[in-house]
Amino acid sequence: MYAAATAPLTSTSPQLKLHPSLCPNGISLGFSLTFPGKYTTKKIPLSSVNPGLRISASASSPVSAEASKVSSVPAEMKAWMYGEYGGVDVLKLESNVSVPDVKEDQVLIKVFAAALNPVDFKRRQGKFKNTDSPLPTVPGYDVAGVVVKVGSQVKNIKEGDEVYGDIHEKALDGPKQFGSLAEYTAVEEKLLALKPKNLDFAQAAALPLAIETAYEGLEKTGFSAGKSILVLNGAGGVGSLVIQLAKQVFGASKVAATASTGKLEFLKSLGADLAIDYTKENFEDLPEKFDVVYDAIGQCDRAVKAVKEGGSVVALTGAVTPPGFRFVVTSNGEVLTKLNPYLESGKVKPVIDPKGPFPFSQLVEAFSYLETNRAVGKVVIHPIP
């Protein structure tokens, strides 16, 4: 339904591409990692994986063709906006929105890609209107693009830099009125990091809020090398990164994760040692218990039954059952900078849902799809004119 809307990505980084001819009844029997240039193609058998799943691997990339096309900054821009809270029908594409001013600690970014998060539609629905910025709102948290203007107090970022980040320091408490779903957005320097060299803009945009949430949650549980973890909704935007960070950054001894039947091989490809089909078994009934349970779906009442005595349960959504706790991520460019080496080495990979990227003009369709709760990885918007 949406696949025809994709636009070619400019990165030279390799992509995981499935062979449609090998996918009878939606089941893929194999996939190939296609590396540009001197690399060859390697086929790896899988019993089942989502067709079209896009996972990036590491390779050096020159300055993108998109970045080289940045021209002078106009006075007005295209932006998606809503003037009232509600469903996707309140979203309107406007073509004469003023380009935001840049404060002394901010940079102006020409946006090349953005990504959607559940917090985006919850905000649009008015779930935290009491702490929201005034309407009308340009939505969007995640951004990847090129710096075209810098404030007087900006120290480490310069014009022409390719950057990415979550533009709202506090997700629920006074997020900016003008977000990333526009041609330009203004962001504090401290919330940004240089884009990993091996990732294109769409891949980079898939990361900031989700990877910072995954990392901060693991830190708050005291997770460390040698500990075990169970990730609920391991195929989602945050869960897919929790699996990778737990394994590759924190040194987990065992990673288990839940997903539906068709996504189990995907969990294993991310590094899960145990992939649990939640349609066939209850994870809380397993004899094995875990040092940490990371609940990225809203099942804290069940999650607390799967944790070891003295362990930790972090819940991102839904009611919290003790000893579980909830936190709201704080955007921090230093976290992205710290994780960049893992991204550039390919140890941690962004995951873009196979129905995307969605072009800028199809934001309503992208939000509608995200709100089905069936997305694998992140729903990305690219290109942005």
N, C-alpha and C positions, 0 to 999 in steps of 0.2 A: 504493500500500500504506500509506503513511504520511500522505498529503496531508490526509486527513480529520481528522487530529489537530491541525491548526494552529489557533491562537487568534488573534483579531484583534489587530493591533498598535495602539498608542495614538498613535503619532507622526502629526503632520500632514505629515511630509516625504514627497515624491513617491516612488513606487515604480515600478520597471519591471515591467509586467504584460503577459504574452503572451496573445494571443487564441486559446483552444483550438480555435475553429472554423477557424483558419488553420493548423492543425498536422496535416495528414495524414501518417501514417506517422512521427509523432514529429518532423517537421521544421516549424519555424515559418517562415512567410513574412513575418511582420511583428510588430512589437511597438509598444506605446504607452507613452509617459511620461505618467503621469496626475498632474497637480499639483492639490492642493486649492485651494479658494477661487477667486481671480481668474484662475488659470492655465487654459490650454486643453490639449487632447491633441494630441500630434504623432506621426504614424506614420512609422516609419523602416524601410525594407525591409532585411531580412537574409536571406541565403540559407540559413543554418542557425544555430540557437542552441538551447541546452537549454531545453525547455519549463519554464516556471515559474521561470526564473532571476530572483532577486530582487537588484537593485542599488539602493542608495539614492542619492538626489541631495539637494542641499542646499536647505533652506528653514528659516526660523525656526520654532521649536516652543515652545509654552507649557509650563509645568510639567505633567507627564503626569498623567493621571487615576489611574494606578497609584500614583504618588508621593503623591498627595493622600489616599490611603487608608491610609497607614502609621499603625498604632496603637501602643499600648504594647507593650513587649518581653516576651514570655512567658518562662517558665523552661525550657520544652522546645520542641522543634521537630521537623519532619519533615526527614529527611536520608537520602540514599543512602549506604550503607556496605558495606565488605567486611572480613571478619575473617581471610581467608586469600588468598593469591595464586592467580590462575587466570583462567579465561575469564569471559564475561559472566554465567555462572550463579552466580558468587560475590557478585554485587551484590544487596543487599537494601534495600528501602525501610523505614526505621524511623520510628516516629512519636513516640518519647519520648526523643529525643537532647537532652542538655543544651545550651542556647545557650552558645556559647563566651564565656569571660571576655575582657575587653578590657584589654590591657596599656597602660602609660602613653603609648606612642608609636603606639597603634593606634586604629582606629575600628571600630565594629560596623555592618555593612551589612545592611539588609533586602534580600535577593537577589531581583531581579525577572527576571534572565536570566543564563544561563551558556552557555559554549560548550565543545565537546570538542576535544581535540587528540590527535595520535598519542602524545604523551608520557603522556597519561592512561591509555591502555590498555597501553602498555609498562610503566608503573609498576605497574598492576594485575596484570600478568603476572609481576612480580617481576624485571624485567630489570635493575633497579638496587637490589635489596633491601639490599645492603650499605651504601648511603648513604641509604636511605629512613628516614622517621620510623616509630615503632612502630605495629603494627597494634592495633586496627582503624583503618581509614582512611575518611574522607569525601573522595572524589575531587573533582577540579575545580580548574583554574587560572584561567580567565577568569571575570570577574564584572562585572555592571552592576547597580546598585541605589541605594538611598537610605541615607544615614548616619542612624543612630538613636541612637548614643552615641559620645562621643569621650573618649579618654584624656587624662590631665592634661597631657601634653607635646605634644599635637597643636596646631599653630599656625595652619594655613591652611585647614583643613576644618572645617565646622560641621554640627550636626544639621540635617537637611533637605536637604543638598546631594546632588545626583544625581552619582554617580561611576562610574568604571570602571577596571579594571586587571587585571594578572596578580598574583594574591595570593602567589605563591611567589617570593621574591627569586632563589633558585638552583633551577632546574628539577629538577636531579638530585641535588643535595647538601642533604639534610635539608629537603625540602619539608614544609610544615605537615601535621599529622595531620588537621586539619579544613579541608577545601577548600570550594569554592564551590557544590557540588551539594547545597545545603541551603537552608533558609529564611533562615538568618543565617550570616554568616561574619565573623571578625575579621581585619583587615588593617592593616599598617603604613601610616601616612600617606604615606611616601615612595614607595610602590608604586602610588599612585592618582593620578588626574587627574579634574577635573570633566568630566562627560560632554558631548560636543559638543551644542550646543543643537538642532541639526537632526536628530539621531539619536534613535530610541527605544531602549529598553533592549535589545531583541533585536539591533538593528544594532550598538550599542556593544559588547555582549558578544562579538560576532564578531571583534573587533579585537585586544585587548591582546597576547597572547603572539605571535600571527602577525605583527602590524605591528612589534612591537619586535624580533622575530627578523629580519624583512626589513630593517629600518633598521640594526640593529647589524651584520648581515652585510655590507651595502653599505659601511658605514663602515670595517669591518676590511679590506676589499679596497682601500681608498683610492679608491673610486669618486667621480668628480667630473664636472662639466659637460664635454660634448664626447666622453666615452668611450662605447664600445659595450658591450652586455651580452647574453648568452644566458641565458635562464632555463629550466631543466629542470623540468617539471611546472608550467607557467605557470597552469594552471587550479585548482591546489590552494590551500589556505588561505594558505600563505606565498607561493607563487609569484605568485598573483594580486595580492598587495600589493607584491612586489618590482617587478613590471612598472610599477605605478602610481607607486611612490616613485622608481624610477630615472628615469622620464619627467618627473614633475611636481615632485619635490623636488630631485633631484640634477642634472637637466638632461642626461640621456643623449642622445647624438647618434643612436643607433639601439638599439632593443630588439627582440630576437628571442626567441621562446619556443616550447616544444614542448607538444603536447597531442594527443589523439586526434582523429579526423576531425570528430566532431560538436561539438567545442569550439573550433575554429579561429576562428570569427567572434566568439566570446566573448573570445578573446585580443586580437583587433583592437579590440573595444569597450573594453578596458582600456588600450589605447595601444600595443600591440605593432605594430611596423612590419613584422615578418616572423613569420608563424605557421607553424610547422613541424609537419607531420603525422608523428608518430613511427612510425605504423603503415605508412607508405609510404616514408620516407627516413631515412637515418642522419645525424643532425645533424653528426657528426664528419667526414663526407665532404664537407661543403659547402666550396667554395673559400674562402669568407670566414671569417676568424677574429675573435675578439672580445677586447676588453681584459679583460673579466671574464666568467666563467661561474659562475652561481649554481645549484648542484645541490641541488634540493629533493626529489629522488626516490631518490638512491642509485646514481648511475652515474658516480662520480668517475673510474674508469678510462677512460671514454669522454670525459668532460668535459675532461680535460687535453689531449686531441687537438684541441679546438676553440678553445683559448685562444691568443692571440698570445704570441710570445716575450716574457718579462718580465711577462706578465699574471698575473691571480690567479684561482684557483678555490676557491670556498667550498663545502663539502659539509656538509649537515645530517644525513645518515644514511648508513649503509653504510661499506665500507672506503674509506680515504683513500689516493689515489695522489699522490705528489709531482708538481708543486708545490702540490697541493691542501691545504687545511687545514680543520679542523673547529672550531667553537666552540659553546658552550652559552649561550643568551641569559641575561642578567641583567635581571630585572624592574626597571623604572625609570619612575616616574610622570612624571619630567621629559621623557622622550622623548614620551610621549603628549601632554603639554601643548604641546610644541614642534610636534607634528603636528596638533594640534586645528584651527589655521587652515586647513590643507589639507582637512581633513574638513568643516569648516563651510562652506567655499567650494564644496564638491562636486568639487574637483580629485582627491581620493582618496576612494574609496567602499568601504564594507564590502560583502562578498558573502556572502549566506546561501544555502546549498544549497536547491534547490527542493523537496526532500522535507521540509524543516523550515519553521518551527521545530517541534521535537518537544515535546510537553507533558512536564512533570516526571515523570508516571507512566509515560512510555514511554522512560525512559533506557536500558533494556536494548536496545530496538529501535534507538535512536539510536547506541549503541556498536556494535551489530552492523553497522549500515550504514557507519559510519565505518571499520570494520575491513575493509570490502571494497576500500578505496582507490579508490572511484569518486566520492567526493564532489566537488562543485564549490564552491570557497570553503569556508565554515565550516558545521559542524553545530551548530545552536544549540538550547538548551533554554529554552523559554518557552511559557506562563507558569510561574512557580514559585510555589506557593500561599502 
